[in-house]
Amino acid sequence: MTETPAPQAPLSVETDLEITIDGTRADIRSTGDRLFVEFQSLGGAIRAARDVPGARMDEIAALLDATDLTVEVRSRDRTIVAIGADAPAGPLSRWVGTAPAQVRAAGLVAAVGQEVGAGIRVLRDLFG
């Protein structure tokens, strides 16, 4: 009997999904070797990230590296964190303790700015 070989990199994902993590909806889309997990708010992304234990993050990173996949966690159309084959953790990631996940400072700042803008629009609608 011949054993079936294990899948080799690159692995491709060709589907779009919608998931709920701790009551927060996230849309997942794929470009083949990259998965985009889009949260409607920065708070939702942070709540979902808290549910992933640090030890599991190492396992997730190893699996993504082995299958040549990268996951980008996004909020308000901005990548805030990436992990996997094309997302090496840099000094900022090691400093804030998110390694092996890569923190994208510009995306995080832009997402925070959009959150503040959304809050201002809500207040204007309520009192304007």
MARDOSE-451520 format. One line per 4 residues: their letters; for each residue x, y, z of C-alpha. Coordinates in pm, whole numbers, plus 50000, padded with zeros to 5 digits. Each point is the difference from the previous one (the first is absolute). Layout:
BEGIN
A> X:Y:Z; ... $
This chain:
BEGIN
MTET> 50000:50000:50000; 50134:50343:49904; 49959:50290:50240; 49860:50327:49871 $
PAPQ> 50260:50276:50034; 49927:50294:50226; 49898:50324:49828; 50294:50217:49901 $
APLS> 50025:50377:49992; 49857:50207:49851; 49651:49918:50117; 49725:50206:49842 $
VETD> 49669:50106:50156; 49729:50089:49749; 49689:50093:50200; 49841:50286:50189 $
LEIT> 49839:49953:50341; 49824:50184:50276; 50079:49895:50357; 49900:50116:50347 $
IDGT> 50260:50013:50277; 49873:50075:50348; 49693:50171:49852; 50203:50208:49753 $
RADI> 49951:49943:49627; 50299:49979:49769; 50003:49961:49624; 50275:49784:49852 $
RSTG> 50108:50027:49640; 50285:49838:49816; 50238:50078:49719; 50141:49647:49994 $
DRLF> 50309:50035:50218; 49868:50279:50223; 49695:50004:50227; 49845:50331:50107 $
VEFQ> 49800:49994:50324; 49799:50324:50005; 49837:50127:50319; 49752:50286:49993 $
SLGG> 50168:50165:50297; 50338:50008:50167; 49835:49896:50327; 49863:49687:49835 $
AIRA> 50344:49906:49869; 50155:50051:50343; 49731:49790:50174; 50054:49717:49749 $
ARDV> 50379:50016:50039; 49972:49966:50379; 49836:49661:49949; 50314:49857:49833 $
PGAR> 50251:49880:50263; 50365:50096:49937; 50116:49640:49970; 49743:49940:49727 $
MDEI> 50133:50300:49808; 50335:49822:49958; 49820:49693:49865; 49790:50213:49764 $
AALL> 50312:50179:49872; 50180:49669:49941; 49703:49858:49807; 49970:50313:49787 $
DATD> 50374:49996:49927; 49992:49631:49905; 49707:50052:49764; 50131:50331:49859 $
LTVE> 49692:50193:50117; 49972:50343:50162; 49704:50131:50202; 49932:50371:50028 $
VRSR> 49769:50118:50277; 49829:50318:49888; 49774:50263:50149; 49833:50275:49799 $
DRTI> 50189:49894:49684; 50341:50028:50169; 50233:49711:50083; 50083:50018:50369 $
VAIG> 50173:49663:50046; 50140:49739:49762; 50132:49653:50070; 50146:49730:49780 $
ADAP> 50237:49945:49712; 50023:50363:49880; 49973:50173:50338; 50318:49978:50207 $
AGPL> 49971:50151:50347; 50211:50312:50037; 50134:50191:50299; 49660:50163:50070 $
SRWV> 49832:49659:50013; 50261:49865:50237; 49978:50314:50217; 49620:49985:50039 $
GTAP> 50009:49621:50039; 49804:49898:49691; 50280:49805:49826; 49975:49789:49789 $
AQVR> 49717:50227:49879; 50110:50316:49822; 49845:50324:50126; 49933:50250:49722 $
AAGL> 50034:50334:50179; 49875:50214:49711; 49691:49783:49959; 49934:50006:50372 $
VAAV> 50026:50379:50017; 49773:50038:49695; 49741:49760:50148; 50003:50194:50329 $
GQEV> 49948:50323:49807; 49706:49851:49814; 49850:49876:50329; 50022:50352:50143 $
GAGI> 49846:50142:49682; 49713:49750:50020; 49940:50098:50363; 49989:50369:49907 $
RVLR> 49751:49928:49721; 49775:49813:50246; 50010:50292:50242; 49919:50246:49719 $
DLFG> 49705:49786:49895; 49871:49985:50357; 50039:50367:50087; 50018:50171:49659 $
